[in-house]
Each structure stands twice: as C-alpha cells, then as structure tokens.
Amino acid sequence: MSAFQLDIVTPENAIFSGNVSAVKIPGSNGSFSVLHNHAPLISSLSQGELEITEESGNKMTFVTKGGVAEVINNKVTILIESILKGMENIKKEE
C-alpha cells in the first residue's frame, strides 16, 4: 500500500507528522478513510476517533474534539481543537 504525508496539529503544538498508509477521520457527517491518491476534499470534524495506520502497519488512535481536515495531492492536514485521549501514542523525541 502506498503512503502519503499526514500532519496533525492543535493550537498548542504539532501532534504527528509523517508518512502513513491510511487515516480514518471523524467527519461531521460521519467517519471516512483516506488512502493514497484520495480525491481532494475539505471536511469539518466532529468529536470522535482519529485512527492512523503507519507504513509499518502500527495503528495509533486518538479521540479528538472538532476541527477541519484537508486532503490534497497525497497530503492530509488535520487541524484539531484538542486531543481528549491518546497522547500516550505520541513518540517523544529524545
């Protein structure tokens, strides 16, 4: 499966930046998944689970509170109000 760039940002800091094979996003009108070469879109987000599948197959899940997602040219940018659960999934840089 081909990868694409994913960036997740809150008003406080960058949560994730890297190549992934899939991301499931809690859209305002229902959850949707994004894969490589997805059609361009912009969507508002509701509170819900954001699931990332890394290239290695490792999955990370966050519970997020609102925001917006943009998909364009194999790059997904997700701006979220806050992370309610899942910060333990973030790899701390040493």
PDB file of N, CA, C and O in Angstrom, chain B, residues numbered from 101:
ATOM      1  N   MET B 101       0.846  -1.178   0.000  1.00  0.00           N
ATOM      2  CA  MET B 101       0.000   0.000   0.000  1.00  0.00           C
ATOM      3  C   MET B 101       0.892   1.243   0.000  1.00  0.00           C
ATOM      4  O   MET B 101       1.859   1.313   0.759  1.00  0.00           O
ATOM      5  N   SER B 102       0.579   2.196  -0.827  1.00  0.00           N
ATOM      6  CA  SER B 102       1.376   3.421  -0.928  1.00  0.00           C
ATOM      7  C   SER B 102       1.093   4.354   0.236  1.00  0.00           C
ATOM      8  O   SER B 102       0.012   4.336   0.825  1.00  0.00           O
ATOM      9  N   ALA B 103       2.082   5.162   0.549  1.00  0.00           N
ATOM     10  CA  ALA B 103       1.979   6.076   1.683  1.00  0.00           C
ATOM     11  C   ALA B 103       1.715   7.503   1.217  1.00  0.00           C
ATOM     12  O   ALA B 103       1.895   7.841   0.048  1.00  0.00           O
ATOM     13  N   PHE B 104       1.284   8.325   2.164  1.00  0.00           N
ATOM     14  CA  PHE B 104       1.087   9.747   1.927  1.00  0.00           C
ATOM     15  C   PHE B 104       1.439  10.505   3.206  1.00  0.00           C
ATOM     16  O   PHE B 104       1.519   9.912   4.282  1.00  0.00           O
ATOM     17  N   GLN B 105       1.648  11.804   3.086  1.00  0.00           N
ATOM     18  CA  GLN B 105       2.036  12.656   4.210  1.00  0.00           C
ATOM     19  C   GLN B 105       0.818  13.014   5.054  1.00  0.00           C
ATOM     20  O   GLN B 105      -0.222  13.397   4.518  1.00  0.00           O
ATOM     21  N   LEU B 106       0.946  12.889   6.385  1.00  0.00           N
ATOM     22  CA  LEU B 106      -0.103  13.280   7.319  1.00  0.00           C
ATOM     23  C   LEU B 106       0.479  14.221   8.354  1.00  0.00           C
ATOM     24  O   LEU B 106       1.514  13.931   8.954  1.00  0.00           O
ATOM     25  N   ASP B 107      -0.185  15.349   8.564  1.00  0.00           N
ATOM     26  CA  ASP B 107       0.187  16.299   9.614  1.00  0.00           C
ATOM     27  C   ASP B 107      -1.040  16.549  10.469  1.00  0.00           C
ATOM     28  O   ASP B 107      -2.110  16.869   9.952  1.00  0.00           O
ATOM     29  N   ILE B 108      -0.884  16.403  11.790  1.00  0.00           N
ATOM     30  CA  ILE B 108      -1.964  16.674  12.740  1.00  0.00           C
ATOM     31  C   ILE B 108      -1.473  17.747  13.697  1.00  0.00           C
ATOM     32  O   ILE B 108      -0.422  17.611  14.323  1.00  0.00           O
ATOM     33  N   VAL B 109      -2.263  18.831  13.801  1.00  0.00           N
ATOM     34  CA  VAL B 109      -1.845  19.997  14.574  1.00  0.00           C
ATOM     35  C   VAL B 109      -2.989  20.474  15.463  1.00  0.00           C
ATOM     36  O   VAL B 109      -4.148  20.478  15.050  1.00  0.00           O
ATOM     37  N   THR B 110      -2.652  20.878  16.690  1.00  0.00           N
ATOM     38  CA  THR B 110      -3.603  21.553  17.579  1.00  0.00           C
ATOM     39  C   THR B 110      -3.131  22.997  17.723  1.00  0.00           C
ATOM     40  O   THR B 110      -2.039  23.328  17.259  1.00  0.00           O
ATOM     41  N   PRO B 111      -3.922  23.862  18.351  1.00  0.00           N
ATOM     42  CA  PRO B 111      -3.450  25.236  18.568  1.00  0.00           C
ATOM     43  C   PRO B 111      -2.176  25.297  19.412  1.00  0.00           C
ATOM     44  O   PRO B 111      -1.412  26.259  19.320  1.00  0.00           O
ATOM     45  N   GLU B 112      -1.949  24.270  20.232  1.00  0.00           N
ATOM     46  CA  GLU B 112      -0.783  24.264  21.112  1.00  0.00           C
ATOM     47  C   GLU B 112       0.488  23.731  20.463  1.00  0.00           C
ATOM     48  O   GLU B 112       1.574  24.262  20.696  1.00  0.00           O
ATOM     49  N   ASN B 113       0.357  22.677  19.643  1.00  0.00           N
ATOM     50  CA  ASN B 113       1.563  22.066  19.068  1.00  0.00           C
ATOM     51  C   ASN B 113       1.244  21.075  17.953  1.00  0.00           C
ATOM     52  O   ASN B 113       0.084  20.744  17.706  1.00  0.00           O
ATOM     53  N   ALA B 114       2.290  20.612  17.293  1.00  0.00           N
ATOM     54  CA  ALA B 114       2.164  19.570  16.270  1.00  0.00           C
ATOM     55  C   ALA B 114       2.082  18.230  16.995  1.00  0.00           C
ATOM     56  O   ALA B 114       2.914  17.934  17.853  1.00  0.00           O
ATOM     57  N   ILE B 115       1.082  17.421  16.651  1.00  0.00           N
ATOM     58  CA  ILE B 115       0.869  16.129  17.299  1.00  0.00           C
ATOM     59  C   ILE B 115       1.548  15.012  16.533  1.00  0.00           C
ATOM     60  O   ILE B 115       2.149  14.120  17.131  1.00  0.00           O
ATOM     61  N   PHE B 116       1.455  15.054  15.203  1.00  0.00           N
ATOM     62  CA  PHE B 116       2.009  13.986  14.367  1.00  0.00           C
ATOM     63  C   PHE B 116       2.386  14.557  13.020  1.00  0.00           C
ATOM     64  O   PHE B 116       1.691  15.417  12.478  1.00  0.00           O
ATOM     65  N   SER B 117       3.495  14.070  12.480  1.00  0.00           N
ATOM     66  CA  SER B 117       3.899  14.403  11.121  1.00  0.00           C
ATOM     67  C   SER B 117       4.693  13.225  10.581  1.00  0.00           C
ATOM     68  O   SER B 117       5.724  12.851  11.140  1.00  0.00           O
ATOM     69  N   GLY B 118       4.206  12.640   9.489  1.00  0.00           N
ATOM     70  CA  GLY B 118       4.915  11.517   8.917  1.00  0.00           C
ATOM     71  C   GLY B 118       4.133  10.857   7.803  1.00  0.00           C
ATOM     72  O   GLY B 118       3.016  11.263   7.484  1.00  0.00           O
ATOM     73  N   ASN B 119       4.733   9.829   7.212  1.00  0.00           N
ATOM     74  CA  ASN B 119       4.087   9.075   6.145  1.00  0.00           C
ATOM     75  C   ASN B 119       3.231   7.971   6.744  1.00  0.00           C
ATOM     76  O   ASN B 119       3.664   7.263   7.653  1.00  0.00           O
ATOM     77  N   VAL B 120       2.019   7.830   6.234  1.00  0.00           N
ATOM     78  CA  VAL B 120       1.079   6.812   6.706  1.00  0.00           C
ATOM     79  C   VAL B 120       0.457   6.103   5.504  1.00  0.00           C
ATOM     80  O   VAL B 120       0.509   6.605   4.381  1.00  0.00           O
ATOM     81  N   SER B 121      -0.127   4.942   5.750  1.00  0.00           N
ATOM     82  CA  SER B 121      -0.801   4.223   4.668  1.00  0.00           C
ATOM     83  C   SER B 121      -2.307   4.461   4.685  1.00  0.00           C
ATOM     84  O   SER B 121      -2.976   4.262   3.671  1.00  0.00           O
ATOM     85  N   ALA B 122      -2.852   4.887   5.837  1.00  0.00           N
ATOM     86  CA  ALA B 122      -4.287   5.174   5.928  1.00  0.00           C
ATOM     87  C   ALA B 122      -4.568   6.023   7.154  1.00  0.00           C
ATOM     88  O   ALA B 122      -3.816   6.005   8.128  1.00  0.00           O
ATOM     89  N   VAL B 123      -5.665   6.768   7.089  1.00  0.00           N
ATOM     90  CA  VAL B 123      -6.148   7.505   8.260  1.00  0.00           C
ATOM     91  C   VAL B 123      -7.671   7.514   8.211  1.00  0.00           C
ATOM     92  O   VAL B 123      -8.269   7.783   7.169  1.00  0.00           O
ATOM     93  N   LYS B 124      -8.290   7.217   9.352  1.00  0.00           N
ATOM     94  CA  LYS B 124      -9.746   7.255   9.491  1.00  0.00           C
ATOM     95  C   LYS B 124     -10.072   8.520  10.284  1.00  0.00           C
ATOM     96  O   LYS B 124      -9.552   8.730  11.380  1.00  0.00           O
ATOM     97  N   ILE B 125     -10.943   9.363   9.713  1.00  0.00           N
ATOM     98  CA  ILE B 125     -11.187  10.700  10.231  1.00  0.00           C
ATOM     99  C   ILE B 125     -12.654  10.847  10.644  1.00  0.00           C
ATOM    100  O   ILE B 125     -13.540  10.434   9.895  1.00  0.00           O
ATOM    101  N   PRO B 126     -12.933  11.432  11.834  1.00  0.00           N
ATOM    102  CA  PRO B 126     -14.315  11.617  12.280  1.00  0.00           C
ATOM    103  C   PRO B 126     -14.953  12.869  11.662  1.00  0.00           C
ATOM    104  O   PRO B 126     -15.005  13.919  12.302  1.00  0.00           O
ATOM    105  N   GLY B 127     -15.430  12.758  10.440  1.00  0.00           N
ATOM    106  CA  GLY B 127     -16.065  13.895   9.763  1.00  0.00           C
ATOM    107  C   GLY B 127     -17.388  14.262  10.409  1.00  0.00           C
ATOM    108  O   GLY B 127     -17.999  13.433  11.083  1.00  0.00           O
ATOM    109  N   SER B 128     -17.835  15.484  10.214  1.00  0.00           N
ATOM    110  CA  SER B 128     -19.093  15.959  10.793  1.00  0.00           C
ATOM    111  C   SER B 128     -20.298  15.166  10.295  1.00  0.00           C
ATOM    112  O   SER B 128     -21.290  15.029  11.011  1.00  0.00           O
ATOM    113  N   ASN B 129     -20.215  14.642   9.070  1.00  0.00           N
ATOM    114  CA  ASN B 129     -21.313  13.851   8.508  1.00  0.00           C
ATOM    115  C   ASN B 129     -21.023  12.358   8.544  1.00  0.00           C
ATOM    116  O   ASN B 129     -21.653  11.584   7.822  1.00  0.00           O
ATOM    117  N   GLY B 130     -20.072  11.949   9.380  1.00  0.00           N
ATOM    118  CA  GLY B 130     -19.698  10.546   9.501  1.00  0.00           C
ATOM    119  C   GLY B 130     -18.225  10.335   9.247  1.00  0.00           C
ATOM    120  O   GLY B 130     -17.583  11.133   8.565  1.00  0.00           O
ATOM    121  N   SER B 131     -17.694   9.269   9.790  1.00  0.00           N
ATOM    122  CA  SER B 131     -16.271   8.963   9.623  1.00  0.00           C
ATOM    123  C   SER B 131     -15.973   8.572   8.183  1.00  0.00           C
ATOM    124  O   SER B 131     -16.816   8.006   7.488  1.00  0.00           O
ATOM    125  N   PHE B 132     -14.752   8.887   7.749  1.00  0.00           N
ATOM    126  CA  PHE B 132     -14.308   8.493   6.414  1.00  0.00           C
ATOM    127  C   PHE B 132     -12.828   8.157   6.464  1.00  0.00           C
ATOM    128  O   PHE B 132     -12.093   8.652   7.318  1.00  0.00           O
ATOM    129  N   SER B 133     -12.403   7.315   5.544  1.00  0.00           N
ATOM    130  CA  SER B 133     -10.999   6.908   5.471  1.00  0.00           C
ATOM    131  C   SER B 133     -10.331   7.545   4.271  1.00  0.00           C
ATOM    132  O   SER B 133     -10.952   7.764   3.231  1.00  0.00           O
ATOM    133  N   VAL B 134      -9.053   7.837   4.436  1.00  0.00           N
ATOM    134  CA  VAL B 134      -8.248   8.401   3.356  1.00  0.00           C
ATOM    135  C   VAL B 134      -7.101   7.440   3.086  1.00  0.00           C
ATOM    136  O   VAL B 134      -6.408   7.005   4.005  1.00  0.00           O
ATOM    137  N   LEU B 135      -6.910   7.115   1.810  1.00  0.00           N
ATOM    138  CA  LEU B 135      -5.800   6.302   1.343  1.00  0.00           C
ATOM    139  C   LEU B 135      -5.012   7.101   0.305  1.00  0.00           C
ATOM    140  O   LEU B 135      -5.414   8.201  -0.074  1.00  0.00           O
ATOM    141  N   HIS B 136      -3.898   6.550  -0.147  1.00  0.00           N
ATOM    142  CA  HIS B 136      -3.073   7.178  -1.183  1.00  0.00           C
ATOM    143  C   HIS B 136      -3.935   7.524  -2.403  1.00  0.00           C
ATOM    144  O   HIS B 136      -4.802   6.742  -2.792  1.00  0.00           O
ATOM    145  N   ASN B 137      -3.699   8.680  -2.998  1.00  0.00           N
ATOM    146  CA  ASN B 137      -4.414   9.177  -4.185  1.00  0.00           C
ATOM    147  C   ASN B 137      -5.895   9.469  -3.952  1.00  0.00           C
ATOM    148  O   ASN B 137      -6.694   9.402  -4.885  1.00  0.00           O
ATOM    149  N   HIS B 138      -6.261   9.790  -2.719  1.00  0.00           N
ATOM    150  CA  HIS B 138      -7.648  10.155  -2.423  1.00  0.00           C
ATOM    151  C   HIS B 138      -7.995  11.459  -3.143  1.00  0.00           C
ATOM    152  O   HIS B 138      -7.130  12.312  -3.343  1.00  0.00           O
ATOM    153  N   ALA B 139      -9.252  11.609  -3.527  1.00  0.00           N
ATOM    154  CA  ALA B 139      -9.717  12.846  -4.160  1.00  0.00           C
ATOM    155  C   ALA B 139      -9.569  14.016  -3.187  1.00  0.00           C
ATOM    156  O   ALA B 139      -9.710  13.835  -1.978  1.00  0.00           O
ATOM    157  N   PRO B 140      -9.288  15.211  -3.701  1.00  0.00           N
ATOM    158  CA  PRO B 140      -9.174  16.387  -2.822  1.00  0.00           C
ATOM    159  C   PRO B 140     -10.493  16.657  -2.101  1.00  0.00           C
ATOM    160  O   PRO B 140     -11.574  16.479  -2.662  1.00  0.00           O
ATOM    161  N   LEU B 141     -10.378  17.092  -0.838  1.00  0.00           N
ATOM    162  CA  LEU B 141     -11.563  17.465  -0.072  1.00  0.00           C
ATOM    163  C   LEU B 141     -11.184  18.300   1.131  1.00  0.00           C
ATOM    164  O   LEU B 141     -10.037  18.304   1.578  1.00  0.00           O
ATOM    165  N   ILE B 142     -12.170  19.002   1.640  1.00  0.00           N
ATOM    166  CA  ILE B 142     -12.069  19.711   2.913  1.00  0.00           C
ATOM    167  C   ILE B 142     -13.297  19.306   3.702  1.00  0.00           C
ATOM    168  O   ILE B 142     -14.407  19.316   3.169  1.00  0.00           O
ATOM    169  N   SER B 143     -13.113  18.943   4.984  1.00  0.00           N
ATOM    170  CA  SER B 143     -14.225  18.496   5.811  1.00  0.00           C
ATOM    171  C   SER B 143     -14.097  19.051   7.218  1.00  0.00           C
ATOM    172  O   SER B 143     -13.001  19.110   7.776  1.00  0.00           O
ATOM    173  N   SER B 144     -15.224  19.457   7.787  1.00  0.00           N
ATOM    174  CA  SER B 144     -15.233  19.783   9.205  1.00  0.00           C
ATOM    175  C   SER B 144     -15.255  18.472   9.977  1.00  0.00           C
ATOM    176  O   SER B 144     -15.703  17.449   9.458  1.00  0.00           O
ATOM    177  N   LEU B 145     -14.773  18.501  11.214  1.00  0.00           N
ATOM    178  CA  LEU B 145     -14.676  17.296  12.027  1.00  0.00           C
ATOM    179  C   LEU B 145     -15.540  17.418  13.266  1.00  0.00           C
ATOM    180  O   LEU B 145     -15.752  18.513  13.789  1.00  0.00           O
ATOM    181  N   SER B 146     -16.034  16.283  13.728  1.00  0.00           N
ATOM    182  CA  SER B 146     -16.758  16.251  14.986  1.00  0.00           C
ATOM    183  C   SER B 146     -15.894  15.514  16.002  1.00  0.00           C
ATOM    184  O   SER B 146     -14.832  14.993  15.661  1.00  0.00           O
ATOM    185  N   GLN B 147     -16.350  15.471  17.242  1.00  0.00           N
ATOM    186  CA  GLN B 147     -15.613  14.712  18.245  1.00  0.00           C
ATOM    187  C   GLN B 147     -15.683  13.242  17.879  1.00  0.00           C
ATOM    188  O   GLN B 147     -16.749  12.738  17.526  1.00  0.00           O
ATOM    189  N   GLY B 148     -14.553  12.550  17.961  1.00  0.00           N
ATOM    190  CA  GLY B 148     -14.537  11.133  17.632  1.00  0.00           C
ATOM    191  C   GLY B 148     -13.133  10.589  17.537  1.00  0.00           C
ATOM    192  O   GLY B 148     -12.159  11.271  17.857  1.00  0.00           O
ATOM    193  N   GLU B 149     -13.042   9.345  17.091  1.00  0.00           N
ATOM    194  CA  GLU B 149     -11.756   8.665  16.987  1.00  0.00           C
ATOM    195  C   GLU B 149     -11.068   8.948  15.658  1.00  0.00           C
ATOM    196  O   GLU B 149     -11.669   8.847  14.588  1.00  0.00           O
ATOM    197  N   LEU B 150      -9.810   9.301  15.758  1.00  0.00           N
ATOM    198  CA  LEU B 150      -8.932   9.512  14.604  1.00  0.00           C
ATOM    199  C   LEU B 150      -7.945   8.349  14.635  1.00  0.00           C
ATOM    200  O   LEU B 150      -7.151   8.241  15.569  1.00  0.00           O
ATOM    201  N   GLU B 151      -7.984   7.477  13.627  1.00  0.00           N
ATOM    202  CA  GLU B 151      -7.121   6.296  13.616  1.00  0.00           C
ATOM    203  C   GLU B 151      -6.101   6.390  12.487  1.00  0.00           C
ATOM    204  O   GLU B 151      -6.455   6.554  11.320  1.00  0.00           O
ATOM    205  N   ILE B 152      -4.836   6.283  12.858  1.00  0.00           N
ATOM    206  CA  ILE B 152      -3.728   6.372  11.913  1.00  0.00           C
ATOM    207  C   ILE B 152      -3.128   4.982  11.732  1.00  0.00           C
ATOM    208  O   ILE B 152      -2.888   4.278  12.713  1.00  0.00           O
ATOM    209  N   THR B 153      -2.888   4.587  10.494  1.00  0.00           N
ATOM    210  CA  THR B 153      -2.153   3.351  10.210  1.00  0.00           C
ATOM    211  C   THR B 153      -0.829   3.757   9.572  1.00  0.00           C
ATOM    212  O   THR B 153      -0.793   4.257   8.447  1.00  0.00           O
ATOM    213  N   GLU B 154       0.251   3.536  10.305  1.00  0.00           N
ATOM    214  CA  GLU B 154       1.572   3.889   9.798  1.00  0.00           C
ATOM    215  C   GLU B 154       1.995   2.911   8.708  1.00  0.00           C
ATOM    216  O   GLU B 154       1.393   1.849   8.549  1.00  0.00           O
ATOM    217  N   GLU B 155       3.031   3.272   7.962  1.00  0.00           N
ATOM    218  CA  GLU B 155       3.546   2.403   6.891  1.00  0.00           C
ATOM    219  C   GLU B 155       3.901   1.020   7.409  1.00  0.00           C
ATOM    220  O   GLU B 155       3.753   0.031   6.692  1.00  0.00           O
ATOM    221  N   SER B 156       4.365   0.944   8.642  1.00  0.00           N
ATOM    222  CA  SER B 156       4.762  -0.332   9.251  1.00  0.00           C
ATOM    223  C   SER B 156       3.566  -1.206   9.617  1.00  0.00           C
ATOM    224  O   SER B 156       3.730  -2.385   9.931  1.00  0.00           O
ATOM    225  N   GLY B 157       2.359  -0.629   9.578  1.00  0.00           N
ATOM    226  CA  GLY B 157       1.159  -1.358   9.986  1.00  0.00           C
ATOM    227  C   GLY B 157       0.739  -1.031  11.403  1.00  0.00           C
ATOM    228  O   GLY B 157      -0.358  -1.398  11.826  1.00  0.00           O
ATOM    229  N   ASN B 158       1.605  -0.339  12.150  1.00  0.00           N
ATOM    230  CA  ASN B 158       1.279   0.082  13.512  1.00  0.00           C
ATOM    231  C   ASN B 158       0.107   1.054  13.482  1.00  0.00           C
ATOM    232  O   ASN B 158       0.067   1.956  12.645  1.00  0.00           O
ATOM    233  N   LYS B 159      -0.854   0.873  14.400  1.00  0.00           N
ATOM    234  CA  LYS B 159      -2.011   1.758  14.456  1.00  0.00           C
ATOM    235  C   LYS B 159      -1.974   2.610  15.717  1.00  0.00           C
ATOM    236  O   LYS B 159      -1.602   2.141  16.792  1.00  0.00           O
ATOM    237  N   MET B 160      -2.368   3.870  15.565  1.00  0.00           N
ATOM    238  CA  MET B 160      -2.498   4.792  16.687  1.00  0.00           C
ATOM    239  C   MET B 160      -3.901   5.369  16.639  1.00  0.00           C
ATOM    240  O   MET B 160      -4.410   5.695  15.567  1.00  0.00           O
ATOM    241  N   THR B 161      -4.525   5.494  17.801  1.00  0.00           N
ATOM    242  CA  THR B 161      -5.869   6.050  17.872  1.00  0.00           C
ATOM    243  C   THR B 161      -5.889   7.221  18.843  1.00  0.00           C
ATOM    244  O   THR B 161      -5.329   7.146  19.937  1.00  0.00           O
ATOM    245  N   PHE B 162      -6.537   8.298  18.432  1.00  0.00           N
ATOM    246  CA  PHE B 162      -6.723   9.477  19.265  1.00  0.00           C
ATOM    247  C   PHE B 162      -8.211   9.792  19.315  1.00  0.00           C
ATOM    248  O   PHE B 162      -8.928   9.559  18.342  1.00  0.00           O
ATOM    249  N   VAL B 163      -8.676  10.318  20.434  1.00  0.00           N
ATOM    250  CA  VAL B 163     -10.028  10.866  20.491  1.00  0.00           C
ATOM    251  C   VAL B 163      -9.856  12.375  20.404  1.00  0.00           C
ATOM    252  O   VAL B 163      -9.187  12.987  21.236  1.00  0.00           O
ATOM    253  N   THR B 164     -10.466  12.962  19.388  1.00  0.00           N
ATOM    254  CA  THR B 164     -10.270  14.385  19.120  1.00  0.00           C
ATOM    255  C   THR B 164     -11.562  15.164  19.313  1.00  0.00           C
ATOM    256  O   THR B 164     -12.655  14.598  19.303  1.00  0.00           O
ATOM    257  N   LYS B 165     -11.417  16.464  19.486  1.00  0.00           N
ATOM    258  CA  LYS B 165     -12.560  17.350  19.651  1.00  0.00           C
ATOM    259  C   LYS B 165     -12.572  18.361  18.511  1.00  0.00           C
ATOM    260  O   LYS B 165     -11.815  19.332  18.526  1.00  0.00           O
ATOM    261  N   GLY B 166     -13.426  18.132  17.533  1.00  0.00           N
ATOM    262  CA  GLY B 166     -13.650  19.083  16.450  1.00  0.00           C
ATOM    263  C   GLY B 166     -12.419  19.459  15.653  1.00  0.00           C
ATOM    264  O   GLY B 166     -11.297  19.097  16.009  1.00  0.00           O
ATOM    265  N   GLY B 167     -12.641  20.190  14.569  1.00  0.00           N
ATOM    266  CA  GLY B 167     -11.549  20.668  13.746  1.00  0.00           C
ATOM    267  C   GLY B 167     -11.900  20.644  12.272  1.00  0.00           C
ATOM    268  O   GLY B 167     -13.067  20.693  11.885  1.00  0.00           O
ATOM    269  N   VAL B 168     -10.849  20.568  11.456  1.00  0.00           N
ATOM    270  CA  VAL B 168     -11.020  20.548   9.995  1.00  0.00           C
ATOM    271  C   VAL B 168      -9.910  19.696   9.375  1.00  0.00           C
ATOM    272  O   VAL B 168      -8.788  19.653   9.880  1.00  0.00           O
ATOM    273  N   ALA B 169     -10.242  19.022   8.272  1.00  0.00           N
ATOM    274  CA  ALA B 169      -9.256  18.209   7.552  1.00  0.00           C
ATOM    275  C   ALA B 169      -9.210  18.643   6.098  1.00  0.00           C
ATOM    276  O   ALA B 169     -10.239  18.950   5.496  1.00  0.00           O
ATOM    277  N   GLU B 170      -7.999  18.665   5.537  1.00  0.00           N
ATOM    278  CA  GLU B 170      -7.810  18.969   4.119  1.00  0.00           C
ATOM    279  C   GLU B 170      -7.011  17.830   3.494  1.00  0.00           C
ATOM    280  O   GLU B 170      -5.993  17.398   4.035  1.00  0.00           O
ATOM    281  N   VAL B 171      -7.488  17.351   2.346  1.00  0.00           N
ATOM    282  CA  VAL B 171      -6.793  16.308   1.593  1.00  0.00           C
ATOM    283  C   VAL B 171      -6.509  16.876   0.210  1.00  0.00           C
ATOM    284  O   VAL B 171      -7.429  17.279  -0.502  1.00  0.00           O
ATOM    285  N   ILE B 172      -5.222  16.908  -0.173  1.00  0.00           N
ATOM    286  CA  ILE B 172      -4.862  17.404  -1.497  1.00  0.00           C
ATOM    287  C   ILE B 172      -3.473  16.873  -1.879  1.00  0.00           C
ATOM    288  O   ILE B 172      -2.538  16.940  -1.081  1.00  0.00           O
ATOM    289  N   ASN B 173      -3.348  16.359  -3.071  1.00  0.00           N
ATOM    290  CA  ASN B 173      -2.066  15.894  -3.619  1.00  0.00           C
ATOM    291  C   ASN B 173      -1.294  14.969  -2.676  1.00  0.00           C
ATOM    292  O   ASN B 173      -0.108  15.186  -2.428  1.00  0.00           O
ATOM    293  N   ASN B 174      -1.961  13.943  -2.153  1.00  0.00           N
ATOM    294  CA  ASN B 174      -1.344  12.970  -1.252  1.00  0.00           C
ATOM    295  C   ASN B 174      -0.751  13.599   0.001  1.00  0.00           C
ATOM    296  O   ASN B 174       0.263  13.135   0.523  1.00  0.00           O
ATOM    297  N   LYS B 175      -1.393  14.660   0.475  1.00  0.00           N
ATOM    298  CA  LYS B 175      -1.037  15.271   1.753  1.00  0.00           C
ATOM    299  C   LYS B 175      -2.326  15.547   2.503  1.00  0.00           C
ATOM    300  O   LYS B 175      -3.250  16.163   1.970  1.00  0.00           O
ATOM    301  N   VAL B 176      -2.381  15.084   3.750  1.00  0.00           N
ATOM    302  CA  VAL B 176      -3.540  15.307   4.603  1.00  0.00           C
ATOM    303  C   VAL B 176      -3.096  16.181   5.770  1.00  0.00           C
ATOM    304  O   VAL B 176      -2.139  15.861   6.475  1.00  0.00           O
ATOM    305  N   THR B 177      -3.802  17.282   5.958  1.00  0.00           N
ATOM    306  CA  THR B 177      -3.546  18.174   7.081  1.00  0.00           C
ATOM    307  C   THR B 177      -4.797  18.195   7.937  1.00  0.00           C
ATOM    308  O   THR B 177      -5.887  18.492   7.449  1.00  0.00           O
ATOM    309  N   ILE B 178      -4.638  17.879   9.223  1.00  0.00           N
ATOM    310  CA  ILE B 178      -5.767  17.862  10.147  1.00  0.00           C
ATOM    311  C   ILE B 178      -5.481  18.865  11.256  1.00  0.00           C
ATOM    312  O   ILE B 178      -4.499  18.744  11.988  1.00  0.00           O
ATOM    313  N   LEU B 179      -6.356  19.851  11.363  1.00  0.00           N
ATOM    314  CA  LEU B 179      -6.272  20.848  12.428  1.00  0.00           C
ATOM    315  C   LEU B 179      -7.374  20.511  13.426  1.00  0.00           C
ATOM    316  O   LEU B 179      -8.554  20.527  13.075  1.00  0.00           O
ATOM    317  N   ILE B 180      -6.999  20.206  14.668  1.00  0.00           N
ATOM    318  CA  ILE B 180      -7.996  19.822  15.655  1.00  0.00           C
ATOM    319  C   ILE B 180      -7.979  20.754  16.852  1.00  0.00           C
ATOM    320  O   ILE B 180      -6.940  21.310  17.209  1.00  0.00           O
ATOM    321  N   GLU B 181      -9.162  20.921  17.476  1.00  0.00           N
ATOM    322  CA  GLU B 181      -9.270  21.789  18.646  1.00  0.00           C
ATOM    323  C   GLU B 181      -8.440  21.257  19.797  1.00  0.00           C
ATOM    324  O   GLU B 181      -7.686  22.000  20.425  1.00  0.00           O
ATOM    325  N   SER B 182      -8.580  19.949  20.077  1.00  0.00           N
ATOM    326  CA  SER B 182      -7.801  19.340  21.159  1.00  0.00           C
ATOM    327  C   SER B 182      -7.856  17.821  21.051  1.00  0.00           C
ATOM    328  O   SER B 182      -8.709  17.251  20.371  1.00  0.00           O
ATOM    329  N   ILE B 183      -6.912  17.187  21.750  1.00  0.00           N
ATOM    330  CA  ILE B 183      -6.872  15.729  21.854  1.00  0.00           C
ATOM    331  C   ILE B 183      -7.447  15.388  23.229  1.00  0.00           C
ATOM    332  O   ILE B 183      -6.947  15.862  24.249  1.00  0.00           O
ATOM    333  N   LEU B 184      -8.484  14.577  23.251  1.00  0.00           N
ATOM    334  CA  LEU B 184      -9.110  14.192  24.512  1.00  0.00           C
ATOM    335  C   LEU B 184      -8.506  12.919  25.083  1.00  0.00           C
ATOM    336  O   LEU B 184      -8.505  12.715  26.297  1.00  0.00           O
ATOM    337  N   LYS B 185      -7.986  12.053  24.198  1.00  0.00           N
ATOM    338  CA  LYS B 185      -7.403  10.789  24.636  1.00  0.00           C
ATOM    339  C   LYS B 185      -6.444  10.300  23.556  1.00  0.00           C
ATOM    340  O   LYS B 185      -6.709  10.458  22.364  1.00  0.00           O
ATOM    341  N   GLY B 186      -5.328   9.706  23.979  1.00  0.00           N
ATOM    342  CA  GLY B 186      -4.409   9.108  23.023  1.00  0.00           C
ATOM    343  C   GLY B 186      -3.038   9.752  22.974  1.00  0.00           C
ATOM    344  O   GLY B 186      -2.195   9.327  22.184  1.00  0.00           O
ATOM    345  N   MET B 187      -2.788  10.756  23.787  1.00  0.00           N
ATOM    346  CA  MET B 187      -1.476  11.412  23.757  1.00  0.00           C
ATOM    347  C   MET B 187      -0.351  10.440  24.102  1.00  0.00           C
ATOM    348  O   MET B 187       0.803  10.676  23.745  1.00  0.00           O
ATOM    349  N   GLU B 188      -0.681   9.339  24.799  1.00  0.00           N
ATOM    350  CA  GLU B 188       0.347   8.354  25.123  1.00  0.00           C
ATOM    351  C   GLU B 188       0.878   7.666  23.877  1.00  0.00           C
ATOM    352  O   GLU B 188       1.918   7.010  23.929  1.00  0.00           O
ATOM    353  N   ASN B 189       0.165   7.809  22.740  1.00  0.00           N
ATOM    354  CA  ASN B 189       0.610   7.230  21.476  1.00  0.00           C
ATOM    355  C   ASN B 189       1.742   8.020  20.824  1.00  0.00           C
ATOM    356  O   ASN B 189       2.429   7.505  19.941  1.00  0.00           O
ATOM    357  N   ILE B 190       1.936   9.246  21.245  1.00  0.00           N
ATOM    358  CA  ILE B 190       2.945  10.108  20.642  1.00  0.00           C
ATOM    359  C   ILE B 190       4.330   9.676  21.081  1.00  0.00           C
ATOM    360  O   ILE B 190       4.602   9.507  22.269  1.00  0.00           O
ATOM    361  N   LYS B 191       5.202   9.500  20.094  1.00  0.00           N
ATOM    362  CA  LYS B 191       6.591   9.132  20.390  1.00  0.00           C
ATOM    363  C   LYS B 191       7.335  10.397  20.785  1.00  0.00           C
ATOM    364  O   LYS B 191       7.395  11.359  20.018  1.00  0.00           O
ATOM    365  N   LYS B 192       7.891  10.391  21.965  1.00  0.00           N
ATOM    366  CA  LYS B 192       8.655  11.548  22.461  1.00  0.00           C
ATOM    367  C   LYS B 192      10.041  11.526  21.849  1.00  0.00           C
ATOM    368  O   LYS B 192      10.703  10.490  21.808  1.00  0.00           O
ATOM    369  N   GLU B 193      10.473  12.696  21.371  1.00  0.00           N
ATOM    370  CA  GLU B 193      11.826  12.795  20.829  1.00  0.00           C
ATOM    371  C   GLU B 193      12.802  12.935  21.978  1.00  0.00           C
ATOM    372  O   GLU B 193      12.547  13.656  22.942  1.00  0.00           O
ATOM    373  N   GLU B 194      13.926  12.237  21.866  1.00  0.00           N
ATOM    374  CA  GLU B 194      14.921  12.262  22.935  1.00  0.00           C
ATOM    375  C   GLU B 194      15.965  13.304  22.671  1.00  0.00           C
ATOM    376  O   GLU B 194      16.887  13.470  23.470  1.00  0.00           O
TER     377      GLU B 194
END
